[in-house]
Amino acid sequence: MRKEAMYLQKCSICKHENNLDSERCHNCGNVLIEKLDMRYEGADRRSQQRTQTIIDKIWRFFASVRNGMYILLLVLLITAIGTILPQRAYIPIGRTPQEFYESEYGVFGSLYLDLGFDQLYSSWWYMTLLGLLGASILIASIDRFFPLYRALKLQPVKRKKHFLIRQVYVRYKEISNQERLLKQIRGRGYRIRQNGEDYLAEKNRFARWGPYVNHIGLLLVLLAAFLRLFPYFYQDEFVWIRDGETAVVPDTDQSLFIKNEQFSVDTYENDDPKFEAAIEQEGRSIPKSFSTDIIVYKAEDHIAGETPDLDVLNQMTVSVNHPGKAAGFTIYQSGYQLNEFSSLTLRTENEEGVTADFKIDTENPQADYELDNGLQAKLVDYYPDYQLDGDKIITATKFPRNPGFVFDISEDNHTERLFIAIDEAVSKTGTNNYSVRAVDYDTHNVTGLSVKRDLTLPVFLLGGLIFMIGLIQGLYWQHRRIWLQRQADGSYLIAGHTNKHTSSFEREMDRIFDICDKGESS
């Protein structure tokens, strides 16, 4: 004979837990009339055991719903902090994090950056919080699901009277036609089991598993978030490529290369009446669309530092809202730079009036230049996109849109320091023995491509789908049970339980008996 599950009755006065058979509290003597807590069917859960090992204490901590809620609230709070300012991935292209947060948000922005909130969602401590949340969901589910499953699977038809009279629906009734009553109950979707003259009717047991299905969905969502830490599952790279150049995609072990065959941009007509006001407000032509003809290469295995052999994977055109795919990556047209400086040619003149030209590559300028007129030029500082911030020279972006250089120009033992830009040259030492000016330049267009691979998206979608199934499963169905126990006088003790919507369950029960009573009277 199977031992009945260990239900406990908590006293409403002193909160002492008493056995099911107790009519009065063993601690304070209060009459016990409270309804039974049927959430876990009296199952003996590991977290309720009174052992004191380290494993049991850890298990008890994570199995606690209260502790799980604290962890969830902490995760939500930290997540909200990450939305106060833009994350690093969403700051304007070309601006450094230090410059962006400090200039846009002042001291608070600098503190936000120093605390690492600019990359919060990929930080180790945020992922640790998600891991703790996942552990809480998993352990709390295991702690409750398996004991509950066993208790429901092995639940007996015969129950003690003290168990039945503490259900949500209790009636004593004379039943002359059992078959008519059982037929009515079956007609409502109940499955009936019998033991002697006692009956147990049950339906929608699967509704009890709704929360655990929710937890499976949440765990899959958390798993997808963890998988994003690994480049194989998630990559989001951005590359700038000049016309005609080939660039390696970062974090691909130099295995994927993209060549910019040609970038093109189409703008709205300046004399178009529909866009004339907008163009005038912008002060420049407004792009209608832009696209890039690209070739995607796969590099063969090679030693780092060597020029790899490239095999063509795909040749395509990518444009706004029309990405291309290659090698498991999706390539998006995300930005462009027009008329960037490729090189700048400077003309120097010594004290005798002898001139000499030298060309500076704005992408990778040399440190020293030996000139034909005997002068030497040493690069001291470089500002790709210089502008004045009060008396200080800064660079607005890392792109060579308005390059400025600081050179030490020397001959023999005399040195002058000059700041040189496209339209000016200023001596910083106060002497003007040497003349330097820009005489020519080359420009190019640059395309900005986002290269993404996201293998976690199906896991996110699956987790969301399973979560919704669990939500519907738990919300729209109720686990209902009816016990019919024959008494010594021939009447029946009828008890019923539902895990939710008690009033609806009571109406259903009353309707069943009303129909049976009318049938008997006729």
Helices and strands as residue ranges (DSSP letters): E 8-10, E 17-19, G 46-48, H 54-63, H 65-81, G 88-90, H 97-114, G 117-122, H 124-153, H 161-164, E 169-173, H 178-187, E 191-195, E 198-203, G 205-209, H 210-227, E 234-242, E 246-248, E 256-267, H 276-282, E 287-299, E 310-319, E 324-326, E 329-349, E 355-361, E 368-370, E 376-383, E 386-389, E 392-395, E 404-411, E 414-421, E 424-427, E 435-454, H 457-476, E 480-486, E 492-498, H 502-521
